[in-house]
């Protein structure tokens, strides 16, 4: 679009785990004279970040680091206009004093993520395979099964009442959408955008797993989800 100066896109979608074509989007943005900001929060340390990005945002808590700390990588020569003025001691960042403890924790988590990348990927692959087999053919995967970070599983089953499911399983960590939309009461806009109906979107659940998830924990969670889901059908 004429006049566009910045294009922002997720590396990995936070609701369905799908990996976005960032390199292709960067090419389109540059052809239009715009910069490409890659939101790599969900994929940092897990999915390669294309070298053609102009800005890359990452967050500490998504790589097992402390909450409340993130980072913005900015390509040499790119100088975003500030929203807040004054100070300037944090270079391109907003004025204020950074927390040394959070910075150190973030740095340690990033170093560990680099060392453990292959082991973490193998762990996630095992858990993904276990989850797909455990849910079985009665459940459908939302989004691509191939172009995906497999630590994010979003599935649906026709007729499932997710609100009732969440009420019945308060001690099982799963969700009906993103944390960003919690409390909205509406169906996931991401699921609607990929072609699901309102009913299908409301019949979907999302599970996340990673480095510290055990196979026993995931198996128990899925078995309890399926038991509660089957109970809805019997009650109906």
C-alpha positions in Angstrom: 0.0 0.0 0.0 1.4 3.4 -0.9 2.8 5.3 2.1 3.4 2.1 4.2 6.6 2.6 6.2 6.5 -0.5 8.5 5.2 -4.0 8.1 5.0 -6.2 11.2 4.6 -10.0 11.2 4.9 -12.9 13.6 7.6 -15.4 13.0 5.4 -18.0 14.7 1.7 -17.4 15.4 1.0 -17.5 19.1 -2.3 -19.3 18.8 -1.8 -22.0 16.2 2.0 -22.3 16.0 2.2 -21.7 12.2 5.5 -20.4 10.9 4.9 -17.3 8.7 6.8 -16.7 5.4 8.9 -13.8 6.9 11.5 -13.8 4.2 8.9 -13.4 1.5 7.1 -10.7 3.5 10.4 -8.8 4.0 10.9 -8.9 0.2 7.4 -7.5 -0.4 7.9 -4.8 2.3 11.2 -3.7 0.9 9.8 -3.5 -2.6 7.2 -1.1 -1.2 9.8 1.0 0.5 8.9 -0.3 4.0 10.8 -1.9 6.9 10.0 -5.3 8.2 9.6 -5.8 11.9 9.6 -9.5 12.9 7.8 -10.4 16.1 10.0 -13.4 16.9 8.7 -13.8 20.5 7.2 -17.2 19.9 9.9 -18.6 17.6 13.2 -17.1 19.0 15.6 -19.9 19.7 13.4 -22.5 17.9 12.9 -21.2 14.4 15.5 -19.5 12.1 15.0 -15.8 11.8 15.5 -14.6 8.2 18.5 -12.3 7.8 16.5 -9.8 5.7 14.5 -8.5 8.7 15.1 -4.9 9.7 13.9 -5.2 13.3 13.4 -8.3 15.5 11.6 -8.3 18.8 12.2 -11.1 21.3 11.1 -11.8 24.9 12.8 -13.4 27.9 10.0 -15.5 29.4 9.3 -17.4 26.1 12.8 -19.0 26.4 12.5 -19.9 30.0 14.0 -16.6 31.2 12.5 -14.0 33.6 9.3 -12.2 32.8 9.5 -8.4 32.3 12.5 -8.3 29.9 12.8 -8.3 26.1 15.0 -7.1 23.4 14.7 -5.3 20.1 17.4 -6.0 17.4 17.7 -3.1 15.0 19.6 -3.3 11.7 22.5 -0.8 11.3 21.2 2.3 9.6 17.6 1.8 10.8 16.6 4.6 13.2 12.9 4.4 14.3 11.4 7.7 15.4 10.8 7.7 19.2 7.4 7.7 20.7 8.7 9.1 24.0 11.3 11.9 24.2 13.9 12.7 26.7 16.9 10.9 28.3 18.5 8.8 25.6 20.8 6.8 27.8 19.3 3.5 26.5 20.2 4.3 22.9 17.2 3.3 20.8 15.3 2.1 23.8 12.9 4.2 25.9 14.4 6.2 28.7 14.7 4.5 32.1 17.1 2.2 34.0 17.2 -1.4 33.0 17.1 -4.2 35.6 20.6 -5.9 35.7 19.0 -9.0 37.2 16.5 -9.3 34.4 19.1 -8.6 31.8 21.4 -11.3 33.3 18.6 -13.8 33.5 17.6 -13.1 29.9 21.2 -13.5 28.7 21.7 -16.8 30.6 18.4 -18.2 29.2 19.4 -17.1 25.6 22.8 -18.8 26.0 21.1 -22.0 27.3 18.6 -21.9 24.5 21.4 -21.9 21.9 23.2 -24.8 23.6 20.0 -26.9 24.0 18.3 -26.0 20.7 18.7 -29.5 19.1 17.8 -31.3 22.3 14.7 -29.1 22.8 13.6 -29.6 19.2 13.9 -33.4 19.7 11.9 -33.2 22.9 9.1 -31.2 21.3 9.0 -33.6 18.3 8.5 -36.5 20.7 5.7 -34.7 22.6 4.0 -33.6 19.3 4.0 -37.2 18.1 2.6 -38.4 21.4 -0.1 -35.8 21.5 -1.3 -36.5 17.9 -1.5 -40.2 18.5 -3.2 -39.7 21.8 -5.9 -37.4 20.5 -6.5 -39.7 17.5 -8.6 -39.2 14.3 -11.6 -37.7 16.1 -9.7 -34.4 16.5 -8.5 -32.0 13.7 -5.4 -29.9 13.8 -6.0 -26.1 13.2 -3.4 -24.7 10.8 -0.6 -26.3 9.0 0.9 -29.5 10.4 4.2 -29.0 8.5 5.0 -25.2 8.6 4.7 -25.1 12.3 6.5 -24.9 15.6 5.4 -28.2 17.1 5.4 -27.1 20.7 2.1 -25.4 20.0 -0.9 -27.7 19.4 -4.3 -26.3 18.5 -7.0 -28.9 17.9 -10.8 -29.0 17.6 -13.5 -31.5 17.8 -17.0 -30.8 16.4 -19.6 -30.1 19.1 -17.1 -29.6 21.9 -18.1 -27.0 24.5 -14.7 -25.6 25.5 -16.1 -23.3 28.2 -17.6 -26.4 29.9 -14.3 -28.3 29.3 -12.3 -25.5 31.0 -14.7 -25.5 34.0 -14.4 -29.2 34.4 -10.5 -29.2 34.2 -9.4 -26.2 36.2 -6.1 -27.8 37.1 -5.1 -28.7 33.5 -3.2 -25.9 31.7 -4.8 -25.4 28.3 -6.6 -22.5 26.6 -9.2 -21.6 24.1 -7.2 -18.8 22.6 -4.3 -16.4 23.3 -3.5 -14.7 26.6 -3.9 -11.5 24.7 -7.6 -12.2 24.1 -8.4 -13.7 27.5 -11.7 -12.3 28.9 -12.9 -11.1 25.5 -15.6 -13.8 25.4 -15.3 -13.9 21.6 -14.1 -16.7 19.3 -10.5 -16.6 18.3 -10.0 -14.1 15.4 -7.0 -16.2 14.3 -9.1 -19.3 13.8 -11.8 -17.4 12.0 -9.1 -15.9 9.8 -8.0 -19.3 8.6 -11.5 -20.2 7.6 -13.1 -21.8 10.6 -16.7 -21.1 11.4 -17.6 -19.5 14.7 -18.7 -22.9 16.0 -15.5 -24.6 15.0 -13.4 -21.9 16.5 -15.3 -22.2 19.8 -14.7 -26.0 19.7 -10.9 -25.6 19.7 -8.3 -26.0 22.4 -4.7 -25.0 22.5 -1.9 -26.8 24.4 1.7 -25.8 24.7 4.7 -28.0 25.7 8.4 -27.8 25.7 11.7 -28.4 27.5 10.3 -29.1 30.9 7.1 -31.0 29.9 7.3 -34.8 30.6 5.6 -37.4 28.5 3.7 -38.6 31.6 2.3 -35.0 32.2 1.2 -34.6 28.6 -0.4 -38.0 28.5 -2.4 -37.4 31.7 -3.5 -34.0 30.5 -4.7 -35.3 27.1 -6.4 -38.3 28.7 -8.3 -36.0 31.1 -9.2 -33.7 28.2 -10.6 -36.5 26.2 -12.5 -38.0 29.1 -14.2 -34.7 29.9 -14.9 -34.2 26.2 -16.4 -37.6 25.8 -18.5 -37.0 28.9 -20.1 -34.0 27.1 -21.2 -36.3 24.3 -22.7 -38.8 26.7 -24.6 -36.0 28.5 -25.9 -34.7 25.2 
